[in-house]
Amino acid sequence: MRIVVEIRQARYFVAVAEELHFGRAAERLQMSQPPLSQAIKQLEQQLGCELLHRNQRSVALSAAGTVFLDHCRALVRHAEEAEIAARHAATGRGGRLRLGAVASAFSWPLPVVLERFHEELPDVEIRTQEIDTHEAGPGLLDRSLDWAIVRQTAPVRGTTATSLYADRFVAALPARHPAAGAVGPLDLADLAADPWVWLHRRISPDYHDAMATMCRAAGFSPVPAHWARSVTSQIAMVECGLGVTVVPAAASASHPAVRFRLLRHTTATIELTAMTRSTPGALAERLTAIATRLTTAQAPPPHD
């Protein structure tokens, strides 16, 4: 038969075992002695063993009581920690936050956002995973995610999206590309005949469509030679010399074999968005507030 020891019973036993005196233990627990004595007797009956040796002059732990005391202390400690964690989570000061982000966000702005979040809420545990934009909505709704940072996406019922900033596009060229060393903005049409590294539309529809619109506005429709699943993969393929592409400027961190060029005659941008459930919880709200504040106050790193 399974025996369940209640937190209340564990607290009673710890007090008596540490004081080795029912009167002092009762005073410590702010209760009268008879109910405490009765509770310990019931606990021994429940366990089927003697926990304390007692007579009119003394109380001592039995062998079983000595072992049981360690477990009761742990039980009480865990209960207290759980209570504190629940209160902190309810007020946004502790708990766990499951975060999903597109790959490029790990370059900007997540480093500064998470650094500030940890400074303000050091007791919050963050679990992070890379996701594609289209995975954010389902992840939030099935509660495998609490917060997500993705490229602009269509509204998803049951979620809330907060725009963080609009990022301009830059051209990404292999270092040995003829236009890599030029100075000043680049005409996108100059890349029309190059092999292109493209992004699947299902990964990020708005991002894909912005790329296509820019190229059409420049007078051509590129034929993709290589396909990537993220901005990071796009840049890696360019770094291998496979072709050219356009990427958000914030993704243009240090890549020795890639040259990033501003684009002439285009104002196209792509938004980075924080997503939460419509009822997000205190931690997710706090992270959104920090991300909004920092992306407003700080610019993303410049392109190479």
Backbone as JSON, one array per atom type, in Angstrom:
{
  "sequence": "MRIVVEIRQARYFVAVAEELHFGRAAERLQMSQPPLSQAIKQLEQQLGCELLHRNQRSVALSAAGTVFLDHCRALVRHAEEAEIAARHAATGRGGRLRLGAVASAFSWPLPVVLERFHEELPDVEIRTQEIDTHEAGPGLLDRSLDWAIVRQTAPVRGTTATSLYADRFVAALPARHPAAGAVGPLDLADLAADPWVWLHRRISPDYHDAMATMCRAAGFSPVPAHWARSVTSQIAMVECGLGVTVVPAAASASHPAVRFRLLRHTTATIELTAMTRSTPGALAERLTAIATRLTTAQAPPPHD",
  "N": [[0.84, -1.19, 0.0], [0.52, 2.21, -0.86], [2.05, 4.88, 0.85], [1.48, 8.16, 1.76], [3.13, 10.94, 2.79], [2.24, 13.89, 4.32], [3.01, 17.4, 3.85], [2.54, 18.91, 6.13], [2.71, 16.95, 8.16], [5.4, 16.26, 7.89], [6.63, 18.66, 8.63], [5.85, 18.83, 11.31], [7.16, 16.57, 12.37], [9.87, 17.16, 11.9], [10.22, 19.37, 13.58], [9.82, 18.23, 16.16], [11.84, 16.28, 16.13], [14.15, 17.81, 15.93], [14.02, 19.45, 18.19], [13.71, 17.56, 20.17], [11.85, 17.5, 22.18], [8.59, 17.71, 23.1], [7.1, 19.86, 24.09], [8.66, 22.19, 23.52], [8.8, 21.91, 20.77], [6.08, 22.17, 20.08], [5.67, 24.81, 20.84], [7.38, 26.09, 19.05], [6.05, 25.5, 16.69], [3.81, 26.9, 17.08], [1.46, 25.85, 18.28], [-0.66, 23.79, 20.36], [0.5, 21.27, 22.71], [-0.82, 18.64, 22.95], [-2.28, 18.07, 20.43], [-0.04, 17.92, 18.73], [1.45, 15.76, 19.76], [-0.41, 13.75, 19.27], [-0.5, 13.85, 16.48], [2.06, 12.94, 15.77], [1.97, 10.32, 16.77], [-0.02, 9.26, 15.09], [1.31, 9.45, 12.68], [3.39, 7.6, 13.05], [1.85, 5.27, 13.27], [0.8, 5.25, 10.7], [3.1, 4.82, 9.18], [3.96, 2.48, 10.24], [6.03, 2.0, 12.04], [8.27, 2.8, 14.77], [9.24, 6.09, 15.35], [10.3, 7.69, 17.28], [11.88, 7.32, 20.43], [10.48, 7.55, 23.5], [10.1, 8.63, 26.86], [9.09, 9.54, 30.19], [11.03, 11.39, 30.76], [12.67, 11.96, 28.56], [13.18, 12.36, 24.96], [14.07, 10.61, 22.09], [15.55, 9.94, 18.92], [14.68, 7.15, 16.92], [16.27, 4.5, 15.01], [14.91, 4.33, 12.58], [13.64, 6.81, 12.69], [15.8, 8.58, 12.47], [16.68, 8.23, 9.83], [14.31, 8.93, 8.54], [14.06, 11.6, 9.2], [15.92, 13.02, 7.62], [14.73, 12.83, 5.1], [12.32, 14.11, 5.57], [13.15, 16.7, 6.13], [14.14, 17.4, 3.58], [11.77, 17.23, 2.14], [10.22, 19.29, 3.29], [11.87, 21.46, 2.67], [11.8, 21.44, -0.16], [9.11, 21.95, -0.54], [8.9, 24.54, 0.48], [10.58, 25.87, -1.32], [9.15, 25.46, -3.66], [6.86, 26.93, -3.11], [7.91, 29.54, -2.96], [8.91, 29.77, -5.58], [6.53, 29.65, -7.06], [5.24, 31.98, -6.22], [7.09, 33.9, -7.11], [6.98, 33.43, -9.86], [4.34, 34.16, -10.38], [4.45, 36.87, -9.99], [6.23, 37.61, -11.85], [8.95, 37.38, -11.24], [10.41, 35.08, -11.12], [10.75, 31.59, -12.18], [10.16, 29.71, -15.19], [10.92, 30.27, -18.61], [10.06, 29.57, -21.85], [11.56, 29.93, -24.87], [11.46, 30.79, -28.29], [13.21, 31.42, -31.34], [14.04, 32.94, -34.46], [16.89, 32.16, -36.47], [18.61, 34.37, -37.11], [18.06, 36.21, -35.12], [19.58, 35.51, -32.97], [21.94, 36.76, -33.37], [21.3, 39.46, -33.32], [18.38, 40.86, -31.9], [18.75, 39.35, -29.59], [21.11, 38.8, -27.93], [21.61, 41.22, -26.41], [19.09, 41.64, -25.32], [18.54, 39.33, -23.76], [20.67, 39.48, -21.99], [20.02, 41.8, -20.5], [17.57, 40.95, -19.46], [18.36, 38.82, -17.79], [19.85, 40.28, -15.97], [17.86, 41.76, -14.69], [16.07, 39.82, -13.84], [17.33, 37.46, -12.4], [16.67, 34.95, -11.4], [15.07, 33.59, -13.13], [14.63, 30.85, -15.24], [15.66, 30.22, -18.49], [14.72, 28.55, -21.38], [15.77, 27.84, -24.56], [15.14, 27.69, -28.09], [15.86, 27.26, -31.56], [13.7, 28.36, -34.11], [11.54, 28.32, -37.02], [9.79, 31.02, -38.6], [7.07, 30.34, -39.11], [6.55, 28.46, -37.18], [6.1, 29.62, -34.78], [3.46, 30.51, -33.94], [1.88, 28.01, -33.65], [3.54, 26.81, -31.66], [3.3, 28.56, -29.48], [0.56, 28.32, -28.96], [0.23, 25.6, -28.31], [1.66, 25.6, -26.05], [4.32, 24.85, -25.91], [6.05, 26.84, -26.28], [6.64, 30.02, -24.76], [7.27, 32.53, -25.52], [8.24, 34.24, -28.46], [10.49, 35.25, -31.04], [10.37, 36.49, -34.16], [10.39, 36.81, -37.79], [8.31, 39.19, -39.51], [4.9, 38.21, -39.61], [1.72, 36.77, -40.6], [-1.28, 37.54, -38.72], [-2.04, 35.42, -35.93], [-4.64, 33.67, -34.55], [-5.34, 33.91, -31.11], [-2.86, 34.7, -30.35], [-0.5, 37.38, -29.69], [1.19, 39.95, -31.37], [4.08, 41.94, -31.29], [5.64, 44.56, -32.77], [9.1, 44.95, -33.12], [11.33, 46.16, -34.51], [11.92, 47.6, -37.76], [13.85, 46.29, -40.26], [16.28, 47.08, -42.68], [17.15, 45.75, -45.91], [20.2, 44.26, -47.06], [22.67, 43.55, -49.54], [24.27, 40.4, -49.82], [27.37, 39.18, -50.58], [29.76, 36.89, -51.97], [33.17, 37.04, -50.9], [34.96, 37.12, -53.03], [33.5, 38.09, -55.13], [32.95, 40.18, -58.0], [31.76, 42.66, -57.38], [32.18, 42.96, -54.72], [34.16, 44.49, -53.49], [33.58, 47.11, -54.07], [32.68, 50.59, -53.51], [30.06, 52.28, -51.81], [26.42, 52.32, -52.37], [24.74, 49.51, -53.9], [23.34, 48.58, -57.03], [20.6, 46.53, -57.21], [19.88, 45.25, -59.53], [22.27, 44.69, -60.75], [22.95, 42.21, -59.9], [21.41, 40.41, -61.2], [22.11, 38.33, -63.0], [23.49, 36.58, -61.47], [24.01, 33.48, -59.6], [21.52, 32.68, -57.23], [20.94, 32.55, -53.71], [18.25, 31.34, -52.1], [15.26, 31.62, -50.05], [12.95, 29.34, -48.72], [9.48, 29.84, -49.14], [7.63, 28.87, -47.27], [9.01, 28.92, -44.92], [9.3, 31.61, -44.06], [6.97, 33.58, -44.98], [6.56, 36.44, -45.34], [9.15, 37.44, -45.41], [10.24, 36.06, -47.61], [8.53, 37.05, -49.63], [9.16, 39.77, -49.55], [11.8, 39.74, -50.49], [11.36, 38.78, -53.11], [9.74, 40.83, -54.15], [11.49, 43.03, -54.1], [13.38, 42.25, -56.02], [11.79, 42.06, -58.33], [11.03, 44.74, -58.55], [13.45, 45.76, -59.23], [13.64, 44.91, -61.78], [13.96, 42.22, -62.52], [13.57, 38.65, -62.17], [14.92, 36.51, -60.08], [16.48, 33.32, -60.59], [16.45, 30.82, -58.37], [19.37, 29.2, -57.25], [20.24, 27.83, -55.08], [18.94, 26.65, -51.98], [17.87, 27.8, -48.84], [17.13, 27.45, -45.28], [17.07, 29.35, -43.37], [18.07, 32.7, -42.39], [20.66, 32.63, -41.44], [21.62, 30.31, -42.68], [21.46, 31.14, -45.34], [23.49, 33.11, -45.42], [25.68, 31.51, -44.79], [25.82, 29.89, -47.05], [26.42, 31.78, -48.99], [28.9, 32.48, -48.02], [30.27, 30.21, -48.65], [30.67, 30.66, -51.27], [28.67, 30.09, -53.08], [26.68, 31.69, -54.19], [24.7, 34.74, -54.44], [22.73, 36.89, -52.3], [20.02, 38.56, -50.53], [19.78, 39.97, -47.3], [18.49, 40.7, -43.99], [19.79, 43.67, -42.48], [20.6, 43.49, -39.83], [21.47, 40.93, -39.58], [23.96, 40.88, -40.59], [26.49, 40.24, -39.27], [29.93, 39.66, -38.26], [31.43, 38.12, -40.88], [33.95, 36.72, -42.38], [34.29, 35.89, -45.08], [32.27, 37.06, -46.49], [30.77, 39.85, -48.07], [28.92, 42.7, -47.33], [26.59, 44.84, -48.82], [25.06, 48.01, -49.07], [21.85, 48.77, -50.54], [20.82, 50.4, -53.49], [18.11, 52.55, -54.39], [16.05, 51.17, -53.07], [13.74, 50.75, -50.49], [12.89, 48.71, -49.0], [11.9, 46.83, -46.18], [12.01, 44.51, -43.41], [10.12, 43.35, -40.76], [11.0, 42.62, -37.38], [9.51, 40.67, -34.96], [8.0, 40.28, -31.77], [6.32, 37.61, -30.29], [3.59, 36.46, -28.33], [1.31, 34.47, -26.32], [-2.16, 35.46, -26.32], [-2.97, 35.89, -23.72], [-0.39, 36.4, -21.95], [1.19, 35.99, -19.58], [3.27, 36.96, -16.77], [6.12, 36.82, -17.06], [6.61, 36.59, -19.84], [5.46, 38.98, -20.69], [7.19, 40.77, -19.46], [9.6, 40.21, -20.78], [8.94, 40.98, -23.39], [8.59, 43.72, -22.96], [11.21, 44.49, -22.27], [12.57, 43.8, -24.64], [11.31, 45.51, -26.46], [12.01, 48.0, -25.41], [14.84, 47.97, -25.62], [15.37, 47.53, -28.38], [14.34, 49.82, -29.39], [15.97, 51.74, -28.26], [18.55, 51.07, -29.05], [20.51, 50.67, -31.96], [20.69, 48.07, -34.45], [23.71, 46.1, -35.07], [26.05, 47.54, -37.41], [26.23, 46.89, -40.99], [28.85, 45.02, -42.69]],
  "CA": [[0.0, 0.0, 0.0], [1.3, 3.43, -0.96], [1.9, 5.8, 1.97], [1.78, 9.54, 1.38], [3.4, 11.79, 3.95], [1.87, 15.26, 4.03], [3.98, 18.44, 4.23], [2.25, 19.26, 7.53], [3.28, 15.9, 9.01], [6.86, 16.37, 7.83], [7.03, 19.82, 9.44], [5.67, 18.45, 12.72], [8.19, 15.62, 12.78], [11.15, 17.87, 11.92], [10.27, 20.2, 14.79], [10.01, 17.37, 17.32], [13.14, 15.6, 16.02], [15.22, 18.76, 16.18], [13.94, 19.94, 19.57], [13.68, 16.41, 21.08], [11.01, 17.92, 23.3], [7.28, 18.02, 22.5], [6.65, 21.19, 24.5], [9.38, 23.2, 22.74], [8.38, 21.76, 19.38], [4.75, 22.76, 19.96], [5.84, 26.27, 20.9], [7.99, 26.47, 17.76], [5.03, 25.38, 15.65], [2.7, 27.77, 17.5], [0.29, 25.02, 18.49], [-0.61, 23.17, 21.68], [1.24, 20.01, 22.69], [-1.59, 17.4, 22.72], [-2.48, 17.74, 19.0], [1.24, 17.56, 18.14], [1.74, 14.39, 20.19], [-1.34, 12.86, 18.56], [-0.12, 13.8, 15.07], [3.24, 12.08, 15.63], [1.51, 8.94, 16.95], [-0.72, 8.86, 13.86], [2.32, 9.28, 11.64], [4.05, 6.32, 13.3], [0.9, 4.23, 12.9], [0.71, 5.28, 9.24], [4.33, 4.24, 8.64], [4.14, 1.14, 10.8], [7.31, 1.9, 12.76], [8.49, 3.81, 15.8], [10.18, 7.11, 14.93], [10.86, 8.32, 18.47], [11.86, 6.64, 21.73], [10.15, 8.56, 24.48], [9.64, 8.28, 28.2], [8.66, 10.75, 30.9], [12.13, 12.34, 30.92], [13.43, 12.28, 27.34], [12.74, 11.95, 23.62], [15.24, 10.31, 21.25], [15.24, 9.39, 17.6], [14.97, 5.74, 16.64], [17.04, 4.35, 13.77], [14.0, 4.71, 11.5], [13.42, 8.24, 12.79], [16.98, 9.29, 11.98], [16.61, 8.2, 8.36], [13.1, 9.63, 8.12], [14.28, 13.02, 9.41], [16.59, 13.6, 6.45], [13.76, 12.94, 4.01], [11.33, 15.13, 5.93], [13.79, 18.01, 5.91], [14.16, 17.64, 2.14], [10.39, 17.46, 1.72], [9.84, 20.64, 3.73], [12.65, 22.42, 1.89], [11.27, 21.5, -1.52], [7.8, 22.61, -0.47], [9.13, 25.97, 0.64], [11.13, 26.37, -2.57], [8.05, 25.48, -4.63], [5.99, 28.06, -2.76], [8.61, 30.76, -3.37], [8.96, 29.8, -7.04], [5.2, 29.97, -7.56], [4.99, 33.4, -5.97], [7.93, 34.67, -8.01], [6.45, 33.3, -11.22], [3.09, 34.92, -10.46], [4.78, 38.29, -10.02], [7.22, 37.85, -12.9], [10.31, 37.47, -10.69], [11.06, 33.77, -11.16], [10.05, 30.59, -12.97], [10.81, 29.25, -16.42], [10.4, 30.86, -19.83], [10.48, 28.81, -23.04], [11.72, 30.95, -25.89], [11.81, 30.37, -29.64], [13.7, 32.56, -32.12], [14.66, 32.68, -35.76], [18.34, 32.07, -36.3], [19.3, 35.66, -37.15], [17.83, 36.96, -33.88], [20.63, 35.18, -32.02], [22.99, 37.76, -33.57], [20.67, 40.69, -32.87], [18.79, 41.57, -30.69], [18.69, 38.5, -28.41], [22.2, 38.92, -26.95], [21.42, 42.33, -25.46], [17.8, 41.48, -24.64], [18.66, 38.31, -22.72], [21.58, 39.98, -20.97], [19.27, 42.69, -19.63], [16.55, 40.15, -18.77], [19.03, 38.11, -16.7], [20.21, 41.26, -14.95], [16.67, 42.18, -13.96], [15.38, 38.65, -13.28], [18.35, 36.4, -12.42], [16.16, 33.65, -10.96], [14.24, 32.99, -14.18], [15.32, 29.9, -16.11], [15.25, 30.37, -19.89], [14.98, 27.43, -22.29], [15.73, 28.47, -25.88], [15.28, 26.84, -29.26], [15.73, 27.92, -32.85], [12.47, 28.01, -34.81], [11.18, 29.08, -38.2], [8.71, 31.96, -38.3], [5.74, 29.73, -39.13], [6.4, 27.56, -36.04], [5.87, 30.38, -33.54], [2.06, 30.46, -33.54], [1.54, 26.71, -33.07], [4.29, 26.57, -30.44], [2.69, 29.34, -28.4], [-0.78, 27.81, -28.65], [0.31, 24.31, -27.62], [2.41, 25.9, -24.83], [5.72, 24.43, -25.94], [6.75, 28.11, -26.25], [5.99, 31.11, -24.04], [7.64, 33.8, -26.16], [8.96, 33.97, -29.7], [10.94, 36.41, -31.81], [10.33, 35.98, -35.53], [10.15, 37.8, -38.82], [6.91, 39.56, -39.64], [4.05, 37.1, -40.02], [0.29, 37.06, -40.54], [-1.83, 37.35, -37.37], [-2.45, 34.07, -35.54], [-5.66, 33.78, -33.5], [-4.89, 33.45, -29.8], [-1.53, 35.23, -30.06], [-0.31, 38.82, -29.84], [2.48, 40.27, -31.99], [4.58, 43.29, -31.0], [6.73, 44.9, -33.68], [10.28, 45.44, -32.43], [11.92, 47.15, -35.39], [11.93, 47.28, -39.19], [15.24, 46.19, -40.68], [16.47, 47.18, -44.11], [17.88, 44.66, -46.54], [21.5, 44.51, -47.69], [23.13, 42.45, -50.4], [25.34, 39.56, -49.29], [28.15, 38.71, -51.72], [31.02, 36.22, -51.64], [34.28, 37.99, -50.85], [35.65, 37.21, -54.33], [32.57, 38.6, -56.13], [33.47, 41.4, -58.6], [31.2, 43.86, -56.76], [32.36, 42.89, -53.26], [35.06, 45.52, -52.98], [33.18, 48.45, -54.5], [32.27, 51.51, -52.46], [28.76, 52.89, -52.04], [25.29, 51.41, -52.56], [24.77, 48.6, -55.05], [22.08, 48.37, -57.73], [20.23, 45.12, -57.11], [19.84, 44.7, -60.89], [23.6, 44.21, -61.12], [23.08, 40.82, -59.46], [20.37, 39.63, -61.87], [22.64, 37.15, -63.68], [24.22, 35.74, -60.51], [23.25, 32.42, -58.91], [20.93, 33.24, -56.01], [20.58, 31.73, -52.56], [16.87, 31.75, -51.83], [14.63, 31.09, -48.84], [11.63, 28.75, -48.96], [8.39, 30.72, -48.69], [6.96, 28.31, -46.1], [9.8, 29.24, -43.74], [8.93, 32.96, -43.65], [6.3, 34.13, -46.16], [6.78, 37.87, -45.52], [10.55, 37.61, -45.78], [10.35, 35.57, -48.98], [7.82, 37.96, -50.53], [9.91, 41.02, -49.62], [12.93, 39.49, -51.39], [10.84, 38.68, -54.48], [9.26, 42.16, -54.55], [12.67, 43.85, -54.38], [13.98, 41.84, -57.3], [10.89, 42.45, -59.42], [11.13, 46.2, -58.67], [14.73, 46.04, -59.9], [13.51, 44.53, -63.17], [14.3, 40.83, -62.83], [13.1, 37.59, -61.27], [16.06, 35.59, -59.99], [16.25, 31.88, -60.57], [17.24, 30.31, -57.23], [20.29, 28.08, -57.49], [20.44, 27.14, -53.8], [17.82, 26.91, -51.07], [18.22, 27.85, -47.42], [16.0, 27.39, -44.37], [17.16, 30.46, -42.43], [19.0, 33.75, -42.8], [22.0, 32.14, -41.13], [22.0, 29.37, -43.75], [21.71, 31.94, -46.54], [24.82, 33.73, -45.33], [26.68, 30.44, -44.84], [25.95, 29.46, -48.44], [27.17, 32.84, -49.67], [30.28, 32.37, -47.54], [30.88, 29.1, -49.41], [30.85, 31.08, -52.65], [27.66, 29.46, -53.94], [25.85, 32.66, -54.88], [24.42, 36.0, -53.77], [21.38, 36.97, -51.73], [19.78, 39.74, -49.7], [19.47, 39.58, -45.93], [18.31, 41.85, -43.1], [21.08, 44.25, -42.09], [20.99, 43.04, -38.49], [22.11, 39.61, -39.67], [25.29, 40.99, -41.21], [27.58, 40.26, -38.3], [31.23, 39.4, -38.85], [31.6, 36.92, -41.71], [35.15, 37.11, -43.14], [34.24, 35.59, -46.51], [31.08, 37.67, -47.06], [30.73, 41.3, -48.09], [27.55, 43.21, -47.3], [26.5, 46.13, -49.51], [23.78, 48.7, -49.07], [21.15, 48.69, -51.82], [20.34, 51.67, -54.02], [16.75, 52.59, -54.93], [15.11, 50.29, -52.39], [13.45, 51.07, -49.08], [12.23, 47.53, -48.45], [12.3, 46.42, -44.83], [11.34, 43.34, -42.85], [9.97, 43.58, -39.33], [11.22, 41.59, -36.38], [8.31, 40.72, -34.13], [7.88, 39.44, -30.58], [4.99, 37.0, -30.21], [3.19, 35.78, -27.11], [-0.11, 34.16, -26.3], [-2.98, 36.64, -26.04], [-2.79, 36.05, -22.27], [0.98, 35.92, -22.01], [1.89, 35.73, -18.33], [4.12, 38.07, -16.34], [7.48, 36.72, -17.58], [6.6, 36.92, -21.27], [5.21, 40.42, -20.79], [8.41, 41.47, -19.06], [10.59, 40.05, -21.85], [8.51, 41.84, -24.49], [8.87, 45.11, -22.58], [12.65, 44.69, -22.37], [12.95, 43.76, -26.05], [10.81, 46.73, -27.09], [12.81, 49.12, -24.93], [16.21, 47.91, -26.11], [15.43, 47.7, -29.83], [14.06, 51.23, -29.66], [17.08, 52.56, -27.79], [19.82, 50.7, -29.67], [20.45, 50.22, -33.36], [21.4, 46.8, -34.69], [25.09, 46.32, -35.51], [26.11, 47.94, -38.81], [26.72, 45.88, -41.94], [30.29, 45.11, -42.97]],
  "C": [[0.88, 1.25, 0.0], [0.99, 4.36, 0.22], [2.35, 7.18, 1.53], [1.96, 10.36, 2.66], [3.1, 13.23, 3.56], [2.96, 16.23, 4.49], [3.79, 18.81, 5.71], [2.85, 18.24, 8.47], [4.81, 15.99, 9.05], [7.35, 17.54, 8.69], [6.93, 19.49, 10.94], [6.83, 17.57, 13.18], [9.56, 16.31, 12.86], [11.28, 18.69, 13.19], [10.55, 19.35, 16.02], [11.4, 16.73, 17.3], [14.29, 16.55, 16.3], [15.21, 19.28, 17.62], [14.1, 18.81, 20.6], [12.92, 16.76, 22.37], [9.67, 18.37, 22.71], [6.81, 19.42, 22.86], [7.32, 22.28, 23.68], [8.99, 23.13, 21.26], [7.01, 22.39, 19.15], [4.82, 24.28, 19.97], [6.42, 26.8, 19.59], [6.97, 26.46, 16.63], [3.8, 26.24, 15.93], [1.38, 26.97, 17.57], [0.4, 24.43, 19.9], [0.02, 21.79, 21.57], [0.39, 18.78, 22.4], [-1.84, 17.08, 21.24], [-1.18, 17.34, 18.31], [1.6, 16.12, 18.5], [0.86, 13.4, 19.43], [-0.95, 12.73, 17.09], [1.1, 12.9, 14.85], [2.86, 10.62, 15.81], [0.82, 8.43, 15.69], [0.27, 8.64, 12.72], [3.05, 7.95, 11.81], [3.14, 5.16, 12.93], [0.79, 4.12, 11.37], [1.92, 4.59, 8.6], [4.56, 2.82, 9.13], [5.47, 0.94, 11.5], [7.41, 3.02, 13.78], [9.57, 4.79, 15.33], [10.92, 7.72, 16.11], [10.8, 7.35, 19.66], [11.56, 7.71, 22.78], [9.75, 7.92, 25.81], [9.29, 9.59, 28.9], [9.76, 11.81, 30.96], [12.81, 12.75, 29.61], [12.74, 11.78, 26.08], [14.0, 11.74, 22.78], [14.78, 9.73, 19.93], [15.56, 7.9, 17.54], [15.82, 5.68, 15.37], [16.18, 4.76, 12.57], [13.76, 6.21, 11.49], [14.57, 9.06, 12.25], [16.98, 9.36, 10.46], [15.45, 9.05, 7.87], [13.29, 11.15, 8.23], [14.93, 13.68, 8.2], [15.6, 13.81, 5.3], [12.71, 13.99, 4.31], [11.89, 16.53, 5.76], [13.8, 18.37, 4.43], [12.76, 17.96, 1.63], [9.93, 18.86, 2.08], [10.58, 21.69, 2.91], [12.1, 22.58, 0.48], [9.91, 22.19, -1.55], [7.95, 24.12, -0.35], [9.67, 26.59, -0.65], [10.04, 26.46, -3.64], [7.12, 26.66, -4.38], [6.61, 29.38, -3.21], [8.62, 30.9, -4.88], [7.61, 30.19, -7.63], [4.89, 31.45, -7.38], [5.82, 34.28, -6.9], [7.41, 34.62, -9.44], [5.19, 34.14, -11.4], [3.35, 36.41, -10.57], [5.83, 38.62, -11.07], [8.64, 37.94, -12.4], [11.05, 36.14, -10.72], [10.24, 32.81, -12.0], [10.86, 30.21, -14.19], [10.12, 29.87, -17.62], [10.96, 30.09, -21.02], [10.41, 29.75, -24.24], [12.08, 30.32, -27.22], [12.23, 31.58, -30.45], [14.23, 32.1, -33.46], [16.16, 32.82, -35.61], [19.03, 33.43, -36.25], [19.12, 36.46, -35.88], [18.88, 36.64, -32.83], [21.86, 36.07, -32.21], [22.52, 39.12, -33.05], [19.16, 40.49, -32.93], [18.88, 40.68, -29.44], [19.87, 38.65, -27.46], [21.99, 40.04, -25.93], [20.12, 42.19, -24.67], [17.92, 40.47, -23.5], [19.63, 38.74, -21.62], [20.84, 40.89, -19.99], [18.21, 41.92, -18.83], [17.17, 39.42, -17.58], [19.47, 39.06, -15.6], [19.02, 41.62, -14.07], [15.99, 41.01, -13.25], [16.34, 37.45, -13.27], [17.83, 35.03, -12.04], [15.28, 32.96, -11.99], [15.1, 32.07, -15.04], [14.77, 30.04, -17.52], [15.67, 29.14, -20.68], [14.76, 27.96, -23.71], [15.85, 27.43, -26.99], [15.15, 27.67, -30.52], [14.45, 27.44, -33.53], [12.4, 28.77, -36.13], [9.98, 29.96, -37.85], [7.35, 31.27, -38.2], [5.5, 28.78, -37.94], [6.01, 28.3, -34.75], [4.43, 30.26, -33.06], [1.65, 29.13, -32.94], [2.26, 26.42, -31.76], [3.73, 27.32, -29.25], [1.34, 28.74, -27.98], [-0.75, 26.45, -27.97], [1.19, 24.38, -26.37], [3.79, 25.24, -24.77], [6.63, 25.66, -25.97], [5.94, 29.1, -25.42], [6.21, 32.45, -24.73], [8.43, 33.46, -27.41], [9.37, 35.28, -30.35], [11.17, 35.93, -33.24], [10.26, 37.14, -36.51], [8.66, 38.06, -38.92], [6.08, 38.4, -40.18], [2.59, 37.51, -39.93], [-0.23, 36.81, -39.14], [-2.27, 35.91, -37.14], [-3.43, 34.21, -34.38], [-5.14, 33.19, -32.19], [-3.5, 33.93, -29.43], [-1.53, 36.74, -30.24], [1.09, 39.06, -30.39], [2.83, 41.72, -31.7], [5.77, 43.56, -31.91], [7.89, 45.48, -32.89], [11.03, 46.48, -33.27], [11.86, 46.65, -36.83], [13.37, 47.36, -39.68], [15.34, 46.3, -42.2], [17.24, 45.97, -44.63], [19.22, 45.15, -47.08], [21.84, 43.31, -48.57], [24.27, 41.71, -49.7], [26.06, 38.92, -50.47], [29.35, 37.92, -51.23], [32.17, 37.22, -51.73], [34.97, 38.16, -52.2], [34.72, 37.71, -55.44], [33.11, 39.92, -56.7], [32.98, 42.69, -57.92], [31.47, 43.94, -55.26], [33.19, 44.04, -52.72], [34.68, 46.92, -53.35], [32.7, 49.28, -53.32], [30.91, 52.1, -52.83], [27.67, 51.86, -52.28], [25.37, 50.66, -53.89], [23.39, 48.57, -55.7], [21.77, 46.88, -57.72], [20.21, 44.46, -58.49], [21.19, 44.19, -61.34], [23.82, 42.75, -60.76], [22.12, 39.89, -60.2], [20.9, 38.32, -62.47], [23.37, 36.21, -62.73], [23.37, 34.57, -60.04], [22.78, 32.96, -57.57], [20.71, 32.16, -54.96], [19.22, 32.22, -52.08], [16.34, 31.08, -50.56], [13.26, 30.54, -49.18], [10.53, 29.65, -48.39], [7.72, 30.2, -47.43], [7.71, 28.62, -44.81], [9.4, 30.6, -43.18], [8.3, 33.67, -44.85], [6.6, 35.61, -46.39], [8.21, 38.16, -45.97], [10.76, 37.21, -47.24], [9.73, 36.57, -49.95], [8.54, 39.3, -50.65], [11.11, 40.87, -50.56], [12.45, 39.5, -52.85], [10.4, 40.04, -55.0], [10.43, 43.08, -54.89], [13.27, 43.52, -55.74], [13.09, 42.25, -58.48], [10.95, 43.96, -59.64], [12.42, 46.61, -59.37], [14.75, 45.54, -61.34], [13.88, 43.11, -63.51], [13.67, 39.9, -61.8], [14.2, 36.55, -61.18], [15.62, 34.13, -60.01], [17.09, 31.3, -59.43], [18.11, 29.12, -57.63], [20.46, 27.23, -56.24], [19.33, 27.56, -52.85], [18.27, 26.82, -49.62], [16.95, 27.8, -46.57], [16.03, 28.51, -43.33], [18.11, 31.5, -42.99], [20.44, 33.3, -42.57], [22.5, 31.18, -42.21], [22.26, 30.11, -45.06], [23.13, 32.5, -46.53], [25.91, 32.67, -45.41], [26.9, 29.96, -46.27], [26.7, 30.51, -49.26], [28.64, 32.75, -49.29], [31.01, 31.24, -48.24], [31.11, 29.47, -50.86], [29.8, 30.56, -53.6], [26.82, 30.47, -54.71], [25.69, 33.92, -54.05], [23.02, 35.94, -53.17], [21.2, 38.33, -51.1], [19.34, 39.25, -48.33], [19.18, 40.84, -45.11], [19.66, 42.35, -42.6], [21.55, 43.75, -40.74], [21.68, 41.69, -38.51], [23.53, 39.68, -40.19], [26.38, 41.19, -40.17], [28.88, 39.89, -39.01], [31.26, 38.05, -39.57], [32.76, 37.22, -42.66], [35.04, 36.91, -44.64], [32.99, 36.16, -47.18], [31.21, 39.18, -47.01], [29.27, 41.75, -48.18], [27.52, 44.61, -47.89], [25.1, 46.72, -49.35], [23.18, 48.67, -50.47], [20.63, 50.07, -52.22], [18.91, 51.5, -54.53], [15.83, 51.54, -54.3], [14.97, 50.7, -50.94], [12.79, 49.88, -48.4], [12.79, 47.19, -47.07], [11.54, 45.15, -44.45], [11.29, 43.52, -41.34], [10.39, 42.36, -38.52], [10.14, 41.76, -35.33], [8.44, 39.8, -32.93], [6.46, 38.91, -30.51], [4.79, 36.32, -28.86], [1.77, 35.27, -27.29], [-0.88, 35.43, -25.98], [-3.02, 36.94, -24.55], [-1.4, 35.53, -21.95], [1.62, 35.49, -20.69], [2.92, 36.81, -18.05], [5.51, 38.02, -16.96], [7.55, 37.1, -19.05], [6.34, 38.4, -21.48], [6.47, 41.21, -20.48], [9.46, 41.38, -20.17], [10.23, 40.92, -23.05], [8.83, 43.3, -24.2], [10.36, 45.43, -22.71], [13.09, 44.73, -23.83], [12.51, 45.03, -26.77], [11.67, 47.93, -26.69], [14.2, 49.13, -25.55], [16.3, 48.09, -27.62], [15.07, 49.11, -30.25], [15.26, 52.1, -29.34], [18.38, 52.29, -28.53], [19.6, 50.28, -31.11], [21.12, 48.88, -33.48], [22.81, 47.08, -35.19], [25.14, 46.66, -36.99], [26.57, 46.79, -39.7], [28.2, 46.08, -42.17], [30.55, 46.11, -44.1]]
}
